[in-house]
Amino acid sequence: MTKAELVSIIAKRTGVERQVVLTTVEAFMEEVKNSLEKGTDVHLRGFGSFIVKHRAQKTGRILAKNTTIIIPAHDVPAFKPADVFVDKVKNRSKGGQ
């Protein structure tokens, strides 16, 4: 599903203008990004958490050149779904795929 499809579905379901929904969805995404950039996790009960994971320094290889490189420690954004969300996805009907 794309952002445009999501906006259309929400607009139809709520009766709110498509442009208002688009502005709201974009503002939500911007606030999640801003929070993660600051190192603050975003928790949405029943849905999941947008978190920052720390990756330790590690050694990698460039196979084409047969050389070893050091990959520095860094942070990456991640999403951890809530248990109830995971259960719903695991137990969905198999015919809907």
Secondary structure as GFF3:
##gff-version 3
##sequence-region A 1 97
A	DSSP	alpha_helix	3	14	.	.	.	ID=ss1
A	DSSP	alpha_helix	18	37	.	.	.	ID=ss2
A	DSSP	beta_strand	42	44	.	.	.	ID=ss3
A	DSSP	beta_strand	48	55	.	.	.	ID=ss4
A	DSSP	beta_strand	58	62	.	.	.	ID=ss5
A	DSSP	beta_strand	67	71	.	.	.	ID=ss6
A	DSSP	beta_strand	74	81	.	.	.	ID=ss7
A	DSSP	alpha_helix	83	90	.	.	.	ID=ss8
A	DSSP	three_ten_helix	94	96	.	.	.	ID=ss9
###
